[in-house]
């Protein structure tokens, strides 16, 4: 999140599809396809990505414990 707060990553357009959520005990595996346009430092972002996040429940609060994003 610090990347967004710092302004180093700017998103101009984003569209999501194909959302899948799988619950396994106190874990949630979330997969989504996104089309995104933006900028990361001086690098342009313009493509379709598959985003994966693994969330875990700690003391009634969900926290991301793993994740990846790949050009699709």
C-alpha positions as CSV (number, residue, x, y, z in Angstrom):
1,X,0.0,0.0,0.0
2,X,2.9,2.3,0.6
3,X,3.6,2.3,-3.2
4,X,0.2,3.8,-3.8
5,X,0.4,6.3,-0.9
6,X,3.8,7.5,-2.0
7,X,2.5,8.3,-5.5
8,X,5.1,6.0,-7.1
9,X,2.2,4.0,-8.6
10,X,-0.6,5.8,-10.4
11,X,-3.6,4.0,-11.9
12,X,-5.6,5.8,-14.6
13,X,-7.9,3.0,-15.6
14,X,-8.8,-0.4,-14.1
15,X,-11.5,-3.0,-14.9
16,X,-11.9,-6.3,-13.1
17,X,-13.4,-9.6,-14.2
18,X,-13.3,-13.4,-13.4
19,X,-13.3,-13.0,-9.7
20,X,-12.8,-16.3,-7.8
21,X,-12.7,-16.7,-4.0
22,X,-11.9,-20.0,-2.3
23,X,-12.2,-20.3,1.5
24,X,-10.0,-22.9,3.2
25,X,-10.4,-22.8,7.0
26,X,-9.2,-19.3,8.0
27,X,-7.6,-18.5,4.6
28,X,-9.1,-17.0,1.5
29,X,-7.5,-17.4,-1.9
30,X,-8.7,-14.6,-4.2
31,X,-8.0,-14.6,-7.9
32,X,-9.1,-11.8,-10.3
33,X,-8.3,-10.7,-13.9
34,X,-7.7,-7.0,-14.3
35,X,-7.2,-4.7,-17.2
36,X,-5.1,-1.8,-16.0
37,X,-3.4,1.4,-17.4
38,X,-1.1,3.4,-15.2
39,X,2.4,4.2,-14.3
40,X,4.9,2.6,-11.8
41,X,7.8,5.1,-11.3
42,X,8.7,5.8,-15.0
43,X,7.4,2.5,-16.4
44,X,4.1,2.5,-18.2
45,X,1.5,-0.2,-17.2
46,X,-1.0,-1.2,-19.9
47,X,-2.2,-4.7,-20.0
48,X,-4.3,-7.6,-18.7
49,X,-3.1,-9.2,-15.5
50,X,-4.0,-12.1,-13.3
51,X,-3.8,-11.1,-9.6
52,X,-3.7,-13.6,-6.8
53,X,-3.9,-12.7,-3.1
54,X,-3.9,-15.0,-0.1
55,X,-5.7,-13.6,3.0
56,X,-5.5,-15.1,6.5
57,X,-7.8,-14.3,9.4
58,X,-5.9,-13.1,12.5
59,X,-8.0,-12.1,15.6
60,X,-11.0,-11.3,13.4
61,X,-9.0,-9.2,11.0
62,X,-8.1,-10.3,7.4
63,X,-4.5,-9.7,6.4
64,X,-2.8,-10.4,3.1
65,X,0.0,-13.0,3.6
66,X,1.0,-13.7,0.0
67,X,0.3,-12.4,-3.5
68,X,1.4,-12.2,-7.1
69,X,0.5,-10.4,-10.3
70,X,1.3,-11.7,-13.7
71,X,0.8,-10.4,-17.3
72,X,-2.0,-12.4,-18.7
